[in-house]
């Protein structure tokens, strides 16, 4: 068996640390898993917008982006859809979701239906709560625009793999006087949405939103573990660079 290199030992150490940290977070925060959990500005804005829509008797529209076949990151939007749907079940206008592909539309409808069943209100579910807006990027946008422009709409959340043309939906909603929140993993879409007034999240915050919206305790523990590992890796890189400059570590 070949001897392990320093890089191998570091990788094993990080994996062990991640497992230990995940287990400790699950145990320590098992009673109150969401207290003190980090939330991005886009997630906090999503919660505020959901509450405002309920108070106004209006609905919240969520654009889930392109299909799973176009981008696997589309699946990351489903926990957010479940969390916001759960908060709107007993309001006048439940959340509406629009998808850019058949697979994502089926998954989103299954998630919404499961959320209603979990709330013991399956009779309140309607298939049009999770619609297929279009099978191509521009067809999806054409299907999303009428929902976004509706008077019954309180705002739009663009969550998932969107393309630069999504700025058209953001611009339309903003001209109607409603807020737009964007969480997307596509760099080109981030660039054009940053130029608009849409509230935007970057980087891994796109994948953290499900945990931040209190989807399940395991996701919350994973988010805390991720934050801890980020600190450990950053400190390790700085320490290694300093030792290398001082000649202590060759």
Secondary structure, 3 states (H helix, E strand, C coil): CCCCCHHHHHHHHHHHHHHHHHHHHHHHCCCCCCCCCCCCHHHHHHHHHHHHHHHHCCEEEEEEEECCCCCHHHHHHHHHHHHHHHHHCCCCCCCEEEEECHHHHHHHHHHHHHHHHHCCCHHHCCHHHEEECCCCHHHHHHHHHHHHHCCCEEEEEEECCCCHHHHHHHHHHHHCCCEEEEECCCHHHHHHHHHCCCEEECCCHHHHHHHHCCCCHHHHHHHHHHHHHHHHHHHHHHHHHHHHHHCCCC
